Structure formats: C-alpha cells, structure tokens
Amino acid sequence: MRQVNDTIESSRHFTPAHCKLRFRLALTDLGEMALLPAILNLFYAQAPQAELEVVPLEIAKAQEWLMAGKVNAVICSRPLNGANIQKHVLLNDRYVCLLNEHYLAADDLADKGLSIEQFTRGRHVSISSSSGHDLVEEVMELRGIQRKVSLSLAHFSVLPQILHGSDLIAILPLQIAASFEDHLLKIHELPFEVPSFSVALHWHAQTSSAPSQRWFCDTIIKAVTSAQTI
C-alpha cells in the first residue's frame, strides 16, 4: 500500500519523460512472450527512467494483489470479477493442439486432422492451472473427456523443446502455438468445441485517479493494440 500511495502522490504532476516510478505488472510466461516486447518498447520510449517489474501471475491471487496494491495491473485470460476491478480487453484467442507432426503422420487418420480417439489415447503435457489457462480442462470435465497427462509443467515457454523430441500433445492459445509452429510442430484443432476467450488488462478502479496509473494502463493498451495490427 505504501508503494501505491507513493505512486499516487508522486504522480500529481506526472510527466512520463521524467518518471522514475516502478510499476508492477502480473503476467504469465505466455504474456511475457507474446505481449511484453511490445509493451516494453512503448513503455521505455515514453518513460526511459521508469522501472517495470514483471510478477509471475498466480491467477488465484490476482484479484487480491490488485485490491491490496501489490501490482498496478494484471493481464490474464480469466475474468476478475471484483466490484472495484476494471478491465480492458486486449485481444481474443482460442485454444488449439500443438504436436510433433512426425508422430501423427504415422497414423492413418492424420489427413483428417486430430480425432477425438487420437486425442484421448495420446500422451499429453499439462500446464499448471495457476496460469489461468484451464478452460479446456473445465470443458473436458463437463463432457466426460479423459486424457493421459504424462508430463506436468509450470510454464509454456519450454514446450517447443519438449515437443520436438516426443509424441506429447500440448493445448495452448493459437497466438502462441503459431509462433511455435515449424517443420515438425504442427497446429491441429481440438476435436471438441471449446469457447474462445479474451485476454484482458485489469486494474483497481481506485487507482484510476492517478495520472501515472492511467498512463501505465493506456501504454499497455496502445502497445498491444498496435502490435495486433502489424
């Protein structure tokens, strides 16, 4: 709370070019890969003396962090529904499967895409639900779809190295899957319907009166929006 109060007090005469404040942003490793480069480019272009601390997102604590002022903002794909939490949708995405095409190509059903039979009998890699990417798990539970999880990881970033040398199937957002896809790793649609999802920026409403906080949120929104149009 002292950090938030200092930020508000220091920002009464806020000028980004002279800002020396530290801002804290909670992100998943997917957010770091997909969004952070564009955010940093604009952030430091406007406020070269400011500091940005990226906090690994724990979705179960995200709302508490915002309410307590531990972070200035959170970017996540799961809704944070606190009465004093505001949000802005940054992008829309959907989940797909990514796997080594070499292993799927040996199957007679390869040319038809990934079937539900291939999906359920295959070996899967699962990412920790603390990242907030557990929508597919919820849909599978509702539909009674079971899969064999052979590997559990805390982060998505190591997936390309893992998938290159194994027959594991990974479920991840299309935007990141597209960046991982290569001559071996191929994207396949999920063999069952899962709703698309939104990635949103969240912040505490009471901090919106601070010019520095408004600038920080506006900078993230502009950076991500600009990157999506390139």
C-alpha positions in Angstrom: 0.0 0.0 0.0 2.9 2.3 0.7 4.1 1.8 -2.9 0.7 2.6 -4.3 0.4 5.7 -2.1 3.9 6.9 -3.2 2.9 6.3 -6.8 -0.3 8.4 -6.5 1.5 11.1 -4.5 4.4 11.3 -7.0 2.1 11.4 -10.0 0.2 14.5 -9.1 2.5 16.3 -11.6 3.2 13.3 -13.7 5.3 13.5 -16.8 6.3 10.2 -18.4 9.6 11.5 -19.7 10.7 12.4 -16.1 9.0 9.4 -14.3 11.2 7.3 -12.1 8.4 5.2 -10.6 8.4 1.4 -10.5 5.3 -0.2 -12.0 4.4 -3.8 -11.3 2.6 -6.0 -13.9 1.4 -9.6 -13.3 1.8 -11.8 -16.4 2.0 -15.4 -17.4 5.0 -16.7 -19.3 2.8 -16.7 -22.4 2.1 -13.0 -21.8 5.8 -12.3 -21.5 6.4 -14.0 -24.8 3.5 -12.5 -26.7 2.9 -9.1 -25.2 5.9 -8.0 -23.2 8.2 -6.9 -26.0 5.7 -4.5 -27.5 4.8 -3.2 -24.0 8.5 -2.6 -23.2 9.2 -0.8 -26.4 6.4 1.8 -25.9 6.9 2.0 -22.1 10.6 2.9 -22.3 10.1 5.1 -25.4 7.8 7.3 -23.3 9.4 6.9 -19.8 13.0 5.9 -20.2 13.8 6.4 -16.5 10.8 4.4 -15.2 11.0 0.8 -14.0 8.8 -2.2 -14.8 8.7 -5.3 -12.6 7.0 -8.3 -14.1 5.4 -10.5 -11.5 4.7 -14.2 -12.4 0.9 -14.5 -12.4 -0.9 -16.7 -9.9 -4.5 -16.5 -11.1 -5.9 -17.4 -7.7 -4.2 -14.4 -6.1 -4.6 -11.8 -8.9 -7.7 -10.1 -7.5 -6.2 -9.9 -4.1 -3.0 -8.4 -5.5 -4.9 -5.7 -7.2 -7.1 -4.9 -4.2 -4.0 -4.8 -1.9 -1.9 -2.7 -4.3 0.7 -5.4 -4.8 0.6 -4.9 -8.5 -0.5 -2.0 -10.7 -2.2 -4.2 -13.3 -2.8 -7.8 -14.3 -3.1 -9.3 -17.8 -4.9 -12.6 -17.8 -7.4 -14.7 -19.7 -9.7 -15.4 -16.8 -12.3 -12.8 -15.6 -11.5 -11.0 -12.3 -15.0 -10.0 -11.0 -14.3 -7.8 -8.0 -16.6 -4.8 -7.7 -13.6 -2.3 -7.9 -11.8 -4.1 -10.7 -11.9 -2.5 -14.1 -10.7 -4.2 -17.3 -10.0 -3.6 -21.0 -10.0 -6.5 -23.5 -6.6 -6.6 -25.3 -7.2 -9.5 -27.7 -9.3 -12.6 -28.4 -7.9 -16.0 -28.9 -8.8 -19.7 -28.9 -7.2 -23.0 -27.9 -5.6 -25.5 -30.3 -3.4 -28.5 -30.1 0.3 -28.5 -30.9 2.3 -31.7 -31.5 5.2 -33.2 -33.5 3.8 -33.9 -36.9 6.2 -36.9 -37.3 4.3 -38.9 -34.7 0.8 -38.0 -36.1 1.9 -38.7 -39.7 2.3 -42.4 -39.0 -1.4 -42.7 -38.1 -3.9 -43.5 -40.9 -6.2 -40.6 -39.6 -3.5 -38.0 -40.0 -5.1 -36.4 -43.1 -8.4 -35.9 -41.3 -6.9 -33.9 -38.5 -6.7 -34.8 -34.9 -9.6 -37.1 -33.9 -11.1 -37.5 -30.5 -9.7 -41.0 -30.5 -6.2 -39.8 -31.2 -6.7 -37.1 -28.6 -7.8 -39.4 -25.8 -5.3 -42.2 -26.4 -2.4 -39.8 -26.9 0.1 -38.7 -24.2 -0.4 -35.1 -23.1 1.7 -32.4 -21.5 -0.3 -30.2 -19.0 0.5 -26.7 -17.8 -0.2 -25.6 -14.3 -3.7 -24.1 -13.7 -2.1 -21.2 -11.8 -1.6 -19.5 -15.2 -5.3 -19.2 -15.7 -5.4 -21.4 -18.8 -7.7 -24.1 -17.5 -10.8 -23.6 -19.7 -10.1 -26.7 -21.8 -9.9 -28.8 -18.6 -13.2 -27.5 -17.4 -14.8 -28.3 -20.8 -13.4 -31.8 -20.8 -14.6 -32.5 -17.3 -18.1 -31.3 -18.3 -18.1 -33.6 -21.3 -16.5 -36.6 -19.6 -13.5 -36.5 -21.9 -10.4 -38.1 -20.3 -6.8 -37.8 -21.4 -3.5 -39.2 -20.2 -1.2 -36.5 -18.8 2.3 -37.8 -19.0 4.1 -34.5 -18.1 3.1 -31.6 -16.0 4.9 -28.2 -16.4 4.7 -24.9 -14.6 5.3 -22.8 -17.8 4.5 -22.9 -21.5 7.9 -21.5 -22.7 9.7 -24.8 -22.7 7.1 -26.6 -24.9 8.9 -26.3 -28.2 12.0 -28.2 -26.9 9.8 -30.8 -25.2 7.5 -31.4 -28.2 10.3 -31.6 -30.7 11.6 -34.8 -29.1 8.4 -36.5 -28.1 4.9 -37.6 -29.1 3.3 -35.4 -26.4 0.3 -33.3 -27.3 0.0 -29.7 -25.9 -3.0 -27.5 -25.6 -2.3 -23.8 -25.8 -3.6 -20.5 -27.3 -3.4 -20.2 -31.1 -1.3 -17.0 -31.0 1.5 -18.7 -29.1 1.0 -22.0 -31.0 1.5 -20.2 -34.3 4.8 -18.8 -33.0 6.0 -22.3 -32.0 4.9 -24.0 -35.3 7.7 -25.1 -37.6 8.6 -28.0 -39.9 7.9 -30.5 -37.2 5.5 -28.9 -34.8 2.0 -28.5 -36.3 -1.2 -27.0 -35.1 -4.4 -29.1 -35.0 -7.9 -28.0 -34.0 -9.2 -29.5 -30.8 -11.6 -32.5 -31.6 -14.3 -30.9 -29.4 -15.7 -27.4 -29.1 -14.2 -25.0 -26.6 -15.3 -21.4 -26.4 -12.9 -18.7 -27.5 -11.5 -16.4 -24.8 -10.4 -12.9 -24.2 -7.1 -11.6 -22.7 -7.8 -8.5 -20.7 -5.9 -5.9 -18.7 -7.2 -5.5 -15.2 -6.6 -2.7 -12.6 -8.1 -1.4 -9.4 -10.7 1.3 -10.0 -9.4 3.5 -7.1 -6.0 3.9 -8.8 -7.5 5.3 -11.9 -7.4 8.8 -10.5 -3.6 8.7 -10.5 -2.2 10.1 -13.8 0.7 7.7 -13.6 -1.6 4.7 -13.4 -3.8 6.0 -16.3 -0.6 6.4 -18.4 0.6 2.9 -17.5 -2.7 1.2 -18.4 -3.1 3.4 -21.6 0.5 2.5 -22.6 -0.2 -1.2 -22.3 -3.4 -0.9 -24.3 -1.8 1.1 -27.1 1.2 -1.2 -27.2 -0.8 -4.4 -27.5 -3.3 -2.9 -29.9 -0.6 -1.6 -32.2 1.2 -5.0 -32.2 -2.0 -6.8 -33.1 -2.5 -4.6 -36.2 1.0 -5.2 -37.6 
